Amino acid sequence: MRAFYIGRFQPYHLGHQQVLEQIYQEADEIVIGIGSAQLSHTASDPFTSGERVMMITQSLKRLGKVLYVIPIEDIRRNAVWVPHVCSMSPYFDVVYTNNPYVIRLFEESGFKVKKSPLYQREKFSGTEIRRRMLSNEPWEHLVPIAVVNVIKEIDGVQRLKDVFKNDEFFD
């Protein structure tokens, strides 16, 4: 069985890792959709889709399973979003998500949808990790070491601080 899991992964963190490890217990292969792939260099979306691909693939390569990481740009038309996703992705049998919007759109298109397990959501969230980066608080323990390495390689913390100066981060 091939599963599909979508997120923004800004950044990829240990909550995502735990969810994907649990999905791997049911699926032979996973397609990971990087949502909002066109966005980067903003306070809420600081990392490029390519950087997010690196974070994910380097974090999951030790699992030794088949993995497809597909950047998916937003199209802002709900009626054609699922066909858009399918056109960008290898075929998949089931969708894992907790997003009510994504659940509805995939179910209306005839897909089997399973709720993905949440793993310490209050602790592992991109918003919290970016907040910690901005506040010079420890954040590295919330992401796989491969993500720490990617963020250091691209000077991601400084990028976030630079774009935050010109962007609204907290509503």
C-alpha positions in Angstrom: 0.0 0.0 0.0 1.2 3.5 -0.8 0.2 6.3 1.6 0.0 10.1 1.1 0.9 12.6 3.8 1.0 16.3 3.3 2.3 19.2 5.3 4.2 22.5 5.1 7.1 21.2 7.1 8.4 24.6 8.2 10.5 23.0 9.5 10.2 19.2 9.5 10.2 18.1 13.2 10.1 15.1 15.5 6.3 15.2 15.5 6.3 14.7 11.7 9.0 12.0 12.1 6.9 10.1 14.7 3.7 10.3 12.5 5.6 9.0 9.4 7.2 6.2 11.4 3.7 5.1 12.5 2.4 5.4 9.0 5.2 3.2 7.8 3.9 0.4 10.0 0.8 0.3 7.8 2.2 1.3 4.4 4.9 -0.1 2.2 5.6 3.3 0.6 4.9 6.9 1.5 4.4 9.9 -0.7 5.1 13.1 1.2 3.5 16.2 -0.3 5.3 19.5 0.6 2.4 21.9 0.7 2.7 25.6 -0.2 5.9 24.6 -2.1 6.1 28.0 -3.8 6.5 29.9 -0.4 9.8 30.7 1.2 11.7 33.5 2.9 8.7 34.6 5.1 8.3 34.4 8.8 5.8 31.6 8.6 7.4 29.8 5.6 11.1 30.5 5.9 12.4 27.4 4.1 12.3 26.6 0.3 10.7 23.5 -1.0 14.2 22.2 -1.9 15.4 22.7 1.7 12.3 20.9 3.0 13.0 18.0 0.7 16.5 17.8 2.1 15.2 17.9 5.7 12.7 15.1 5.1 14.8 12.8 2.9 17.9 13.0 5.1 15.7 12.5 8.3 13.9 9.4 6.9 16.7 7.6 4.9 17.5 5.4 7.8 14.1 3.8 7.6 15.0 2.0 4.4 11.5 2.3 2.9 10.4 3.7 -0.4 9.8 7.4 -0.1 8.7 10.0 -2.6 8.9 13.7 -1.6 6.9 15.9 -3.9 6.7 19.7 -3.7 3.1 20.8 -4.4 2.3 24.5 -5.0 -1.0 26.0 -3.9 -3.5 26.7 -6.6 -6.3 28.3 -4.5 -9.1 26.4 -6.2 -10.6 23.8 -3.9 -12.6 22.1 -6.7 -9.4 21.1 -8.6 -6.9 20.9 -5.7 -7.1 17.1 -5.3 -6.6 16.4 -9.1 -3.7 18.9 -8.9 -2.1 17.0 -6.1 -2.7 13.7 -7.9 -1.1 15.1 -11.1 2.0 16.0 -9.1 2.3 12.7 -7.2 2.8 9.0 -7.8 -0.5 7.1 -7.3 -1.5 6.5 -3.7 -4.1 4.3 -2.0 -4.8 6.2 1.2 -4.4 9.7 2.6 -3.2 10.4 6.2 -4.2 13.8 7.6 -5.9 15.5 10.5 -6.8 18.7 8.5 -10.6 18.8 8.2 -10.3 20.8 4.9 -7.9 18.1 3.4 -10.1 15.3 4.7 -13.2 16.7 3.1 -11.5 17.4 -0.3 -10.0 13.9 -0.5 -13.1 12.1 0.7 -15.3 14.1 -1.8 -12.9 12.9 -4.5 -13.4 9.2 -3.4 -10.1 8.6 -1.5 -9.8 6.6 1.7 -8.7 9.0 4.4 -7.2 8.0 7.8 -6.5 10.4 10.6 -2.8 10.6 11.2 -1.7 10.2 14.8 -0.7 13.4 16.5 2.5 13.2 18.5 2.8 15.8 21.3 1.3 18.5 19.1 1.8 21.2 21.8 5.5 20.6 21.8 6.2 19.7 18.2 5.0 22.4 15.9 6.6 24.5 13.3 5.2 27.7 14.9 6.8 26.8 18.2 10.1 25.9 16.6 10.3 29.2 14.6 9.3 31.1 17.8 12.2 29.5 19.7 14.6 30.3 16.8 13.5 34.0 16.9 13.8 34.1 20.7 17.2 32.4 20.8 15.8 29.5 22.8 16.8 25.9 22.3 15.0 24.3 19.4 17.4 21.7 18.1 16.0 19.0 20.4 12.6 19.3 18.6 13.9 18.3 15.1 15.9 15.4 13.8 19.7 16.0 13.6 19.5 16.0 9.8 17.2 19.1 10.0 19.6 20.8 12.4 22.3 20.2 9.9 20.3 21.6 7.0 19.2 24.7 8.9 22.8 25.3 9.9 24.0 24.8 6.3 21.6 27.4 5.0 22.0 29.8 8.0 18.2 29.3 8.4 17.9 30.9 11.9 19.5 34.1 10.6 17.2 34.0 7.5 14.2 33.7 9.8 15.3 36.6 11.9 16.0 38.7 8.8 12.6 38.0 7.2 10.8 38.4 10.5 11.9 42.0 10.6 9.7 42.7 7.5 6.9 40.1 8.0 4.1 39.5 10.6 4.8 36.3 12.4 2.2 36.2 15.2 -1.4 37.2 14.6 
